[in-house]
Every structure is written in C-alpha cells, then in structure tokens.
Amino acid sequence: MIVMHSIVLHGKGSSPSKVEWLSVPLKRFGTVEVPNFDYDVEQGLEIVLKTDFQLIAGHSRGGTVALLAGARRGVPVIAVSAPTDRLLQLEHLSKFPEDSEQGKLYRYLSSFPREKLLETSPIAHASSLRNILLIHGEGDDVVPIIHSERLCDKVREAGNSCEIVKLNMRHSPPKHLYGEIENVIVNWVNSLCKKGVLSCST
C-alpha cells in the first residue's frame, strides 16, 4: 500500500511546534512533513509544489498556501482560520489601529498589488478544490469566519465536497479544543480513505 504523505504549514510568525494539533492527527495515516515556513503566499506555493504529497493542511497563512496548492494538485486540503479572499482580508485589517497585530498585517498585505492578492486568493480557484475541510473560530478577529463560509459555498456550487466546522475559538485553537479538532480531522480523513480518495495506513 502507498503510505499517505501529508504536508502541514504553520502561519506567519509561528513554527512547526505550534501546529502539532494539526500535524499529530495526520500521523495516524502516514508520514507528515512540517517545514519551517516563513514565506509569502506566492513564494510558499512555488516551494510546496516542488514536493510530493497526497494531502496538505495549514493554519492561517499556511492554510491559504495549502488551499492554493490543493487547487493546483487536486488533492484534499485541511485549512484552519485561513484567509481565502485576500482583498476581503485587506479591507478587514484596515479597520484596526496601526500598532495592533491586525494593523501590522494590513501594512504587510497592502505592500502587494491588488491583482496579485486576487490571484493568490483561494476563492478565485474554488472550482479546482475537490475535497476540503475548513475549521474556523466563530470569534476570529484576525481572519473573520466569512472567509471559510464563502469558500465552502463556492466549492459546493462547483459540485465538489466541502465540510466546514465552526468552533468556539478565536484565530488559534486553545488546548482544550485539541481533542475535538483531532476527532474532526481523523473522521474526515477516514471518510476519504473509505471513498478511495486517499490511500491510508492506520
């Protein structure tokens, strides 16, 4: 049997150790690679697409890259708290004080041309996303939950599969939700294994 290989991408200013809640559940099904990933979306996508993987997952900006890579490769994607429309995200971040975390992200995003932000928005590639799991906090004030809701609607409109799980959290999962997130991920991957979408070793 082919062992499933997954890639897990952390967000901006994060690290592999901070997304173990996302990588550990996937280790039940095969090998998992969690690289240090301090790249912009476009550069990160180029790097990821040079590797082989059967599933890709990511948190925050890592989720954006994961969705773009999944659209390009046609593989399943798990994205947590991910900006799916970077122009919508720019508008959201513009409302915060300059010295806030959101204000700093606004300055960063606004350094890119609008057409580049549109091109690197997963929602622009929704019809190429086939099997995706979106996890988002209802209280996320960094990336509003509407990002996941709108993308899921678009994926379903294209006739593909999207599952969205809304949790009582902000942008990053608190420890008391790790078990619930693990169950969601394991059940979702198991369903894809049973359908033959993935080859899994458990």
N, C-alpha and C positions, 0 to 999 in steps of 0.2 A: 504494500500500500504506500502511496505517496504521502509523506508527512506534511501536514499543512504548515506553511511558514507565514508568520504574521509580522508586520511592522507596526510599532506603536510610536507616535510622535507627540512629544510634550509641547507646551505652549511657549510663548515669548517670555523670557526671564525665568523659565522653570528648568527642570532637569529630569533625567530618567527615573531617579528615585522618587520623584513626586507624582509619577503616574503609574506606580505599581498597582494601584487599584484598577487600572485599565489593562495592564500587561499580564498580571498574575492569572486572571481567569482564562486568558487565551493560552496559557502554557499547558492547560489540560488537553489541548487539541494538537499540540505540535511545538515547533520551535518559535521563539519570539525574539525579534531584534528591536532594541530600544536605543537608538542612537542619540548622542548629544546633537541637538538640532537648533542651533541659533542662526537660522537663515530666514530671509524674507520668503514670502509665499512662492514667488516665481522661481527663485533660485532653488528653494527647497524642493519644489516639484521636479525640477530637472535632475536633482541628485537622487530623489526617490525612484524616478523612472529608470534609473540605470541598474536597479536591483530587481530580483525576482521575489514575488510574494503572491499568496493566494487570498489574503485578507489584509486590510490596512485600517488602522484606528488612530484617533488623535484627539487631544484636548485643546480647545481654544484655537489658536492659530494652527496648531498641529492638526486639528480637525478640518480646517479649511484645506490644508495641503492634502490630507487623506481623501477628502471628497473629490478634489480635482484629480488626484491620481486614480481613484476608483472609477471616475467617469472615463478617464483615458484608457484604463485597462479593462474595464467591465467586471471588476471584482467587487465582492462585498466590502462595505465600509461601516465602521462604527465611529460616529463623531459626537463628542460631548462638548456642549457650550460653544459651538463653532460659529464664527461669523460666516454666513452663507451669501450675504449680499454686502459687499464691501462699501458700496456707496451709501446704503442704508446705515451701515455701521459708522461711517464718517459723519453722517448727519446726527446720529445719536450722540457720538462723542463730543460734537461741537457744543453741546449744551452744558458741559461741565467746566468748572474753574480750571484755569491754565495749570495750576500747580497740583491738581488731582491726578490720580493714576489714569483716569479717562482722558484728562486734558493732555497728558504726555502721549498717550496713544493717538490722540487726534493730530498732534503735531507730526507724529511719525507717519500716519496714514496720508495726511494731506501733502506730504512730500512727493507722492506718486501722482502721475497724470490720471485724470478720471477715467479715461478709456482703458488704462492699464488695470485700474481697480475693477472695472466692469468685466474685463476679460478674465481676471483671476477670481471671479465670484462664482462659487459652485452653482448658484441658482441659474446662471447662464448656461450651465451644462446639465441641467436636471434630467433631460430626456435620455442622457447616457448613463445615469445612475440606476442600477438594476435592483440591487438588494442592499438597503441601508437601514441602520439602526441609529436613531438620533436620541440622545439623552440631554435634557436641558433643565436647568433650575428655573422654577417659576419666579424666583426673586433675583434673577441675574441682572445686576445693574451695569455690567461691563458689556455683555452681549445679550440683548433682550431675546426672550424666548420666541418672539415672532420670526426670528431667523430660521429656527428649526421648523416652526409651523408652516411657513410659506414654502420652504423647500420640500417638505413632505407632501404638501398639496400638489406641487409641480411634478414630483416624481410619480405620484399616483395618477395624475392626469395623463402622463405619458404611458400608463399601463404597466408600470413597474412597482416593485414592492418597497414600501417604506413603513417602518414601525417607529413611533415616537413615544418616548417615556418621559413624563414630566414629574420632576421631583421637587420636594420642599427644600430647596437649597439656593445658594447664590451662584457664583461663577465656578467655583471649585467644590467638589464634594467633600463634606465633613466626614470624619472617620466613622461616625455611626451609620452612614449610608453605604459604606464599602460592601457590606454583605448583600444588601439589596441590589446594588449595581452588579455585583458578581453573579447573582442569580439571573438577572435580566440578560447579561451577556451570555452566560452558559446556555440558558434556554434558547436564546436566539440563534447561537451558533449550532446547537444541536438540531434545531429545526432545519437549518440549511444543509446539515450533514444528511439528515433523513431524506431530504428532497434531492440529494445528489449534487447540490450546488457546490459543496465543499467536500473534500476527502479528509476526514479527520481521524486522528489516532487518539483514543481516550483511555 
